[in-house]
């Protein structure tokens, strides 16, 4: 009996990783009905991350009332995994772009609800928090989250306030002595697939704030605010965040969760592989299928396809990547452990035209690969 692991990323804007797994499994079973299939759908920390982890390792989704992206009350959620000690939180569920649609404003958006989710998970017994940084509408350097967890921010008059992107410049002092005590015993891993710094021309504001509604003037204001936040963190916390790789993720959430909660920033795929004990899953595995919407230079920096391949090659398990587009230079993936790359695009068409056929083309590609493999 053959054992096959399916561990694809989503095809952004087209198919979820869960859908990709389902189609792949159908086509494998058509040729190898008795094959043992292990499906591990992957998300990058944005929307869908909780569901992917629950699908991969089991657990339950917990609903919590929290503050939304502009302080409104809303229902959000986190996942408590089967071990009852690991919780998965996607910040996008209460501070994400879709929640701010039609009213985007990174000057006033907050991550306060993310902190409330953290506290809820810890009070429910979580000892390890996996925090997905992705899809945010915020630019507050995680100050909202920190305030919810008990960190005090005061202005030059000694008045407490909860900073947002537009009021970071008003922070005069940060006091972490009141942070929720139970958080000191919790390990926090932040899923972060970018290496942008906290501020500067490649930082959170200049690179990501425009998609959150910021014009040129606002971008500079937000960047100045993050620079000021770093100065206060140096003064009061003894932490210089300016060179932290990934500090600019999710409106500088990466920098903030590191500074205030001591989180470890880690590539999303590595977090998934650790959580599902991927090295153990590789035992007796005959083949791995992974994939994503497009394999390119970003992929080669350690995203899903490469992360999977680098682990698999250590145990000599072949890895086939199924993708939408193959960018020039992608052949370097072979040096990282990928065995072969196949594109599902059967006809040369622009993305809007080909998108409706993505599921059909994925099925056809898998069918052809499996029919070929069956002759050996």
C-alpha positions as CSV (number, residue, x, y, z in Angstrom):
1,X,0.0,0.0,0.0
2,X,1.4,3.4,-1.0
3,X,1.5,6.3,1.4
4,X,1.2,9.8,0.0
5,X,1.3,13.1,1.9
6,X,-0.6,16.0,0.5
7,X,0.6,19.3,1.9
8,X,-0.2,22.2,-0.4
9,X,-0.6,25.9,0.2
10,X,-3.7,27.6,-1.1
11,X,-3.8,28.9,-4.7
12,X,-4.5,32.5,-3.7
13,X,-7.8,33.8,-4.8
14,X,-8.7,30.5,-6.5
15,X,-8.7,27.4,-4.3
16,X,-8.2,26.8,-0.6
17,X,-5.5,24.3,0.5
18,X,-8.3,22.1,1.8
19,X,-9.9,22.1,-1.7
20,X,-6.5,21.3,-3.3
21,X,-6.1,18.4,-1.0
22,X,-9.5,17.0,-1.8
23,X,-9.0,17.1,-5.5
24,X,-5.5,15.6,-5.2
25,X,-6.9,12.8,-3.1
26,X,-9.7,12.0,-5.5
27,X,-7.3,11.6,-8.4
28,X,-4.8,9.5,-6.5
29,X,-7.5,7.2,-5.3
30,X,-8.7,6.7,-8.8
31,X,-5.4,5.0,-9.6
32,X,-4.4,3.7,-6.2
33,X,-7.7,3.0,-4.4
34,X,-5.9,1.5,-1.4
35,X,-3.4,4.3,-1.0
36,X,-2.9,5.8,2.5
37,X,-3.5,9.5,2.1
38,X,-2.3,12.0,4.7
39,X,-3.8,15.5,4.1
40,X,-2.1,18.5,5.7
41,X,-3.7,21.7,4.3
42,X,-1.5,24.8,4.9
43,X,-2.3,28.4,5.4
44,X,0.2,31.3,5.7
45,X,-1.1,32.9,8.9
46,X,-4.0,34.8,7.3
47,X,-7.6,33.9,6.8
48,X,-8.2,30.1,7.0
49,X,-5.2,29.3,9.2
50,X,-7.3,28.1,12.2
51,X,-9.4,25.8,9.9
52,X,-6.2,24.4,8.3
53,X,-4.6,23.5,11.6
54,X,-7.9,22.0,12.9
55,X,-8.2,19.9,9.7
56,X,-4.6,18.7,10.0
57,X,-4.4,17.8,13.7
58,X,-7.9,18.0,15.1
59,X,-9.4,20.2,17.8
60,X,-12.2,22.6,18.3
61,X,-13.0,26.2,17.3
62,X,-13.8,28.5,20.2
63,X,-15.9,31.6,19.7
64,X,-15.1,34.8,21.7
65,X,-16.6,38.3,22.0
66,X,-13.9,40.8,21.3
67,X,-13.2,44.3,19.9
68,X,-13.2,44.5,16.2
69,X,-10.8,46.4,13.9
70,X,-12.4,49.8,14.9
71,X,-13.3,48.9,18.5
72,X,-16.8,47.5,17.8
73,X,-18.0,44.4,19.6
74,X,-17.9,41.3,17.4
75,X,-17.6,37.5,17.5
76,X,-14.2,36.2,16.7
77,X,-12.6,32.8,17.2
78,X,-9.5,30.7,17.8
79,X,-8.7,27.0,17.5
80,X,-7.8,24.8,20.4
81,X,-5.9,21.9,19.0
82,X,-6.4,18.2,20.0
83,X,-3.6,18.4,22.5
84,X,-5.6,20.9,24.5
85,X,-2.5,23.0,25.1
86,X,-1.9,24.6,21.7
87,X,-4.1,27.4,20.4
88,X,-4.1,28.9,16.9
89,X,-5.1,32.5,16.4
90,X,-5.4,34.3,13.1
91,X,-5.3,38.0,13.7
92,X,-7.3,38.6,10.6
93,X,-10.4,37.3,12.2
94,X,-10.8,40.5,14.3
95,X,-8.3,42.9,12.7
96,X,-8.4,41.9,9.1
97,X,-8.8,43.8,5.8
98,X,-12.3,42.3,5.0
99,X,-13.6,43.7,8.3
100,X,-12.5,47.2,7.3
101,X,-13.9,47.0,3.8
102,X,-15.4,50.4,2.7
103,X,-13.8,52.2,5.7
104,X,-10.1,51.4,5.6
105,X,-8.1,53.6,7.9
106,X,-4.8,52.3,9.4
107,X,-4.6,55.5,11.5
108,X,-7.4,54.3,13.7
109,X,-7.5,50.5,13.2
110,X,-6.6,48.4,16.3
111,X,-5.3,45.0,17.2
112,X,-7.0,45.1,20.7
113,X,-9.2,42.1,19.8
114,X,-6.1,40.0,19.1
115,X,-5.0,40.5,22.7
116,X,-8.4,39.5,23.9
117,X,-8.2,36.3,21.9
118,X,-4.8,35.6,23.4
119,X,-6.1,36.0,26.9
120,X,-9.2,33.8,26.2
121,X,-6.9,31.0,24.8
122,X,-4.6,31.1,27.8
123,X,-7.5,31.1,30.3
124,X,-8.8,28.0,28.4
125,X,-5.5,26.2,29.2
126,X,-3.3,27.0,26.2
127,X,0.4,26.8,26.9
128,X,1.5,27.5,23.3
129,X,0.0,30.1,21.1
130,X,0.5,30.0,17.3
131,X,-0.4,33.5,16.1
132,X,-1.0,34.0,12.4
133,X,0.3,37.4,11.1
134,X,-1.4,38.1,7.9
135,X,-4.2,40.0,6.2
136,X,-4.3,42.8,8.7
137,X,-6.0,46.2,8.4
138,X,-3.8,47.7,11.1
139,X,-0.6,49.6,11.6
140,X,-0.4,49.9,15.4
141,X,2.8,47.9,16.1
142,X,0.7,45.5,18.2
143,X,0.0,48.2,20.8
144,X,-3.7,47.4,20.8
145,X,-3.0,43.8,21.5
146,X,-0.5,44.7,24.2
147,X,-3.0,47.0,25.9
148,X,-5.6,44.2,26.0
149,X,-2.9,42.0,27.7
150,X,-2.2,44.6,30.4
151,X,0.6,46.7,29.0
152,X,0.1,50.5,29.9
153,X,0.8,53.2,27.4
154,X,0.9,56.8,28.7
155,X,1.3,60.2,27.0
156,X,3.5,63.1,28.1
157,X,0.8,64.1,30.7
158,X,0.8,60.6,32.2
159,X,-2.6,59.8,30.8
160,X,-3.3,56.1,29.8
161,X,-4.5,55.5,26.2
162,X,-4.6,52.7,23.7
163,X,-2.3,53.6,20.8
164,X,-3.4,53.1,17.2
165,X,-1.3,53.9,14.0
166,X,-2.2,57.6,14.2
167,X,-1.3,58.0,17.9
168,X,1.9,56.0,18.2
169,X,3.7,59.4,18.2
170,X,2.0,60.3,21.5
171,X,3.5,57.4,23.5
172,X,5.8,58.8,26.2
173,X,6.1,55.7,28.4
174,X,5.5,51.9,28.2
175,X,4.9,49.9,31.4
176,X,4.8,46.1,31.0
177,X,4.6,45.4,34.8
178,X,0.8,44.9,34.6
179,X,0.8,42.3,31.9
180,X,-1.4,39.3,32.6
181,X,0.8,37.0,34.7
182,X,-0.3,33.8,33.0
183,X,1.2,35.0,29.7
184,X,4.7,34.7,31.2
185,X,4.4,30.9,31.1
186,X,3.1,30.8,27.5
187,X,5.2,30.1,24.4
188,X,4.1,32.3,21.5
189,X,5.1,31.5,17.9
190,X,4.2,34.1,15.3
191,X,3.8,32.8,11.8
192,X,5.6,35.3,9.6
193,X,6.5,34.8,6.0
194,X,8.0,38.2,5.2
195,X,11.3,39.7,6.3
196,X,10.4,43.4,6.1
197,X,11.7,45.6,8.9
198,X,9.4,47.5,11.3
199,X,9.9,50.9,9.5
200,X,11.7,52.6,6.7
201,X,11.3,52.3,2.9
202,X,10.8,48.6,3.1
203,X,8.9,48.7,6.4
204,X,5.3,48.1,7.4
205,X,4.0,51.5,6.4
206,X,5.7,52.1,3.1
207,X,5.2,48.6,1.8
208,X,1.8,47.5,3.2
209,X,-0.2,50.5,4.4
210,X,-1.3,51.7,0.9
211,X,-3.4,48.5,0.5
212,X,-4.9,49.3,3.9
213,X,-6.1,52.7,2.7
214,X,-3.1,55.0,3.4
215,X,-2.1,57.8,1.0
216,X,1.4,59.2,0.8
217,X,1.0,61.6,3.6
218,X,-0.6,59.0,5.8
219,X,2.2,56.5,5.0
220,X,4.8,58.9,6.3
221,X,2.8,59.6,9.4
222,X,2.5,55.9,10.1
223,X,6.2,55.3,9.5
224,X,7.1,58.2,11.8
225,X,4.9,56.7,14.4
226,X,6.6,53.3,14.2
227,X,10.0,54.9,14.4
228,X,8.8,56.7,17.6
229,X,7.5,53.4,19.0
230,X,10.9,51.8,18.5
231,X,12.6,54.7,20.3
232,X,10.2,54.2,23.3
233,X,10.8,50.5,23.3
234,X,14.5,51.1,23.4
235,X,14.2,53.5,26.3
236,X,11.6,51.6,28.4
237,X,12.1,47.9,27.4
238,X,15.7,47.9,26.3
239,X,14.8,46.5,22.9
240,X,15.8,47.9,19.5
241,X,13.4,46.5,16.9
242,X,14.8,48.3,13.9
243,X,16.7,45.3,12.5
244,X,14.2,42.6,13.5
245,X,13.6,40.4,10.4
246,X,9.8,40.2,10.0
247,X,9.2,43.1,12.3
248,X,7.1,44.9,9.7
249,X,4.7,42.0,9.3
250,X,1.0,42.9,9.7
251,X,1.4,46.6,10.5
252,X,4.5,45.9,12.6
253,X,2.6,43.3,14.6
254,X,5.8,41.2,14.2
255,X,7.9,43.7,16.1
256,X,5.2,44.3,18.7
257,X,4.5,40.7,19.6
258,X,8.2,40.1,19.9
259,X,8.8,43.2,22.1
260,X,5.8,42.9,24.4
261,X,5.2,39.2,24.6
262,X,8.6,37.7,23.7
263,X,7.2,35.8,20.7
264,X,9.4,33.9,18.3
265,X,8.9,34.9,14.6
266,X,9.0,31.9,12.4
267,X,8.2,31.0,8.8
268,X,4.6,29.7,8.6
269,X,5.5,26.4,6.9
270,X,8.0,25.6,9.6
271,X,5.4,26.2,12.3
272,X,3.0,23.8,10.5
273,X,5.7,21.1,10.0
274,X,6.6,21.3,13.7
275,X,3.0,21.2,14.8
276,X,2.1,18.1,12.7
277,X,5.4,16.4,13.6
278,X,6.2,16.2,9.9
279,X,9.5,14.3,10.3
280,X,7.5,11.5,12.0
281,X,4.8,11.6,9.2
282,X,7.5,11.0,6.6
283,X,8.1,7.5,7.9
284,X,7.3,5.0,5.1
285,X,6.0,7.8,2.8
286,X,6.4,7.0,-0.9
287,X,5.5,10.4,-2.3
288,X,4.6,14.0,-1.4
289,X,2.5,16.4,-3.3
290,X,2.8,20.1,-2.4
291,X,2.0,23.3,-4.3
292,X,0.9,26.9,-4.5
293,X,-0.6,29.4,-6.9
294,X,2.8,30.5,-8.3
295,X,6.3,29.2,-7.7
296,X,8.8,32.1,-7.9
297,X,11.6,33.9,-6.1
298,X,9.4,34.4,-3.0
299,X,8.8,30.6,-2.9
300,X,12.5,29.9,-2.9
301,X,13.0,32.0,0.3
302,X,11.4,29.2,2.3
303,X,7.7,29.2,1.8
304,X,5.5,26.0,1.6
305,X,7.0,24.2,-1.4
306,X,10.6,24.7,-0.4
307,X,10.0,24.2,3.4
308,X,8.4,20.8,2.7
309,X,11.1,19.8,0.2
310,X,13.9,20.6,2.5
311,X,12.5,18.4,5.2
312,X,11.6,15.6,2.8
313,X,14.9,15.4,1.1
314,X,16.6,14.4,4.4
315,X,14.6,11.2,4.3
316,X,14.8,10.7,0.5
317,X,11.1,11.2,-0.1
318,X,10.3,12.6,-3.6
319,X,8.3,15.8,-3.7
320,X,6.1,16.9,-6.6
321,X,5.0,20.5,-6.7
322,X,1.7,21.3,-8.5
323,X,1.4,25.0,-9.2
324,X,-0.6,27.5,-11.2
325,X,2.4,29.4,-12.7
326,X,6.1,28.6,-13.0
327,X,8.2,31.8,-12.9
328,X,11.6,32.0,-14.5
329,X,14.3,30.8,-12.1
330,X,12.1,28.3,-10.4
331,X,14.3,25.5,-11.5
332,X,16.5,26.4,-8.4
333,X,13.8,24.6,-6.4
334,X,15.4,21.4,-7.6
335,X,18.5,22.3,-5.6
336,X,16.3,22.6,-2.5
337,X,14.8,19.1,-2.7
338,X,11.9,19.4,-5.1
339,X,11.8,16.4,-7.5
340,X,9.5,17.9,-10.2
341,X,7.2,20.9,-10.8
342,X,4.0,20.8,-12.9
343,X,1.7,23.7,-13.9
344,X,-2.0,23.1,-13.9
345,X,-2.5,25.7,-16.6
346,X,-3.3,23.7,-19.7
347,X,-4.0,26.7,-22.0
348,X,-2.2,30.1,-22.1
349,X,-4.8,32.5,-20.7
350,X,-4.8,35.5,-18.4
351,X,-5.6,34.7,-14.8
352,X,-9.2,36.1,-14.8
353,X,-10.1,33.9,-17.7
354,X,-8.4,30.8,-16.4
355,X,-9.5,31.1,-12.8
356,X,-12.9,29.4,-13.3
357,X,-11.2,26.3,-14.7
358,X,-8.6,25.9,-11.9
359,X,-10.3,22.9,-10.2
360,X,-10.7,21.1,-13.5
361,X,-7.1,21.8,-14.5
362,X,-5.8,20.7,-11.2
363,X,-7.7,17.4,-11.5
364,X,-6.5,16.8,-15.0
365,X,-2.9,17.4,-14.0
366,X,-3.1,15.0,-11.1
367,X,-4.8,12.5,-13.3
368,X,-2.0,12.6,-15.8
369,X,0.7,12.3,-13.2
370,X,-1.0,9.4,-11.5
371,X,-1.6,7.6,-14.8
372,X,2.1,8.0,-15.7
373,X,3.2,6.8,-12.2
374,X,1.1,3.6,-12.5
375,X,3.2,2.2,-15.4
376,X,6.1,1.6,-13.0
